[in-house]
Amino acid sequence: MNLLNKSYFKNALLLLAIALATLIVITPPVLAATSPHWGYGGAENPTQWGKLSDDFLQCELGRDQSPIDIKKAVEDSPAKIKFDYKPTPLIVVNNGHTIQVNYSQGSTITINDEKYSLLQFHFHTPSEHNINSKASAMELHLVHRNEAGQLAVIGVMLNEGNLNPLIADIWKQIPDIGQTNTVSDRLINVTNLLPKNKAYFSYSGSLTTPPCSEGVSWNIFVEPITVSKEQIEAFSRIYQVDARPLQPINGRTVQLHR
């Protein structure tokens, strides 16, 4: 290689290095995907969700939104949700919107011969749904997904009463906001948060948080479970309100399965 070629080669390498350095500096801000922040108060409250992002338009424009006031339910087929919940390590997430417990694989429900896997459960205060225009102190949501990616949520109302031992265990492990606390040597089973009476209401709705996607199968137990006043207050000190307001029914039918 002569001197001219060597000089050309060095200059080419220098230009390539500058180009790569520029790409490394510029690319992350350009390509970084940001999810709009949303909340339950201030300028990011539920009435504004649809304006925060095009991804959240369903929150404003959707017709089959959740939660709703459950009333005038039509008697339908008998209650036939099959629960197959297994023990799981206790994994508590404080995600900035609620307290969530992630569930390990292998726990399922079956509704109308369709099997859904339990992903996680979380809490809202006050309850998001009303039953006959009456709210509960809190509401538990158990989120499931089938192989087609469709969601089914089991809702349990929590009324003030006796202390709930499982929730007491969960509350003891709540981490700081944005943190996850994994208690690998502590197994729980969410079966212990289900009421004895398995009668439930069902309707087609949406996620109650952005992006408010529709096509969610909602199944709300008629019978509540209890939590103590102290347990309600402990949650409220972290999230005073994390419930979306009631949405119009828009002609949907709510079914009652006894």
C-alpha positions, 0 to 999 in steps of 0.5 A, spaced: 500 500 500 503 506 497 502 513 502 496 515 498 492 509 499 494 509 506 492 516 507 486 515 504 484 509 508 486 513 514 481 518 512 476 513 511 476 510 517 476 517 521 470 519 517 467 512 519 468 513 526 465 520 526 459 517 523 458 511 528 460 516 534 454 521 531 449 515 530 450 512 537 449 519 540 443 521 536 440 514 536 437 513 543 433 520 543 430 519 537 428 511 537 426 511 545 419 509 545 416 514 551 409 512 554 405 518 556 404 519 563 397 518 566 394 518 573 387 519 577 388 527 578 391 533 575 392 534 568 392 527 567 386 525 570 381 520 567 377 525 563 384 527 559 386 520 558 384 520 550 388 527 549 394 524 552 396 520 546 393 517 540 394 510 543 389 512 548 383 514 543 379 509 546 379 512 553 375 518 549 372 515 543 370 507 545 363 505 546 364 499 550 368 502 556 369 500 563 367 500 569 360 501 569 354 501 574 351 494 574 344 494 575 338 491 571 342 484 570 338 479 565 338 472 568 342 467 564 346 461 564 348 458 571 355 460 574 360 455 570 367 459 571 372 453 573 378 456 577 384 452 577 389 457 581 395 454 584 400 457 589 405 462 586 411 466 589 409 472 592 411 478 587 409 485 589 409 490 584 408 498 586 407 500 579 405 508 580 398 506 579 396 500 584 399 495 588 400 489 583 401 481 584 404 478 579 403 470 578 407 465 575 405 460 569 400 455 570 394 458 574 387 458 569 380 459 569 375 456 564 369 460 561 364 457 556 370 452 554 375 458 553 381 457 558 385 463 560 391 464 564 392 468 570 397 474 569 396 478 575 392 481 580 391 488 583 387 493 587 383 499 586 380 504 591 374 506 591 371 500 587 371 502 580 364 498 578 358 499 582 353 494 583 346 497 584 349 504 584 353 502 590 360 502 591 365 498 595 371 500 599 376 497 594 376 492 588 380 486 586 381 485 579 384 478 577 387 479 569 387 473 565 389 472 557 387 466 553 392 463 547 389 468 542 391 474 546 384 476 549 383 478 556 378 476 561 378 479 568 375 477 574 372 482 579 371 482 587 368 487 591 372 488 598 367 491 603 370 493 610 369 488 615 374 482 618 381 483 616 383 479 610 390 474 612 392 474 605 392 481 603 395 482 610 401 478 607 401 482 601 401 489 604 407 487 609 411 486 602 409 493 598 415 496 596 417 503 594 414 506 587 417 503 581 420 497 585 418 490 585 419 485 592 420 478 590 419 473 596 421 467 593 420 463 600 413 465 601 407 462 597 400 464 596 394 462 592 389 467 590 383 462 591 383 465 598 381 472 595 375 469 592 368 469 595 364 462 597 358 464 592 361 464 585 355 467 582 357 473 578 355 478 573 358 478 566 359 484 560 363 486 555 367 492 556 374 495 556 381 496 560 379 501 566 386 504 565 390 506 558 389 504 553 382 502 555 382 497 549 375 494 548 373 486 548 375 485 555 370 479 558 368 482 565 366 477 570 364 481 577 362 476 583 356 478 586 358 476 593 364 481 596 369 479 601 372 483 607 378 487 609 379 491 615 378 498 616 386 498 617 387 495 611 383 500 607 387 505 610 394 502 609 392 502 601 389 509 601 395 512 604 399 510 598 393 511 593 388 515 595 384 514 589 386 509 583 379 508 580 376 510 573 369 514 573 363 510 571 362 509 564 356 509 559 353 502 558 351 504 551 345 499 550 350 493 553 347 487 556 349 485 563 348 478 565 347 474 572 349 467 572 347 464 579 
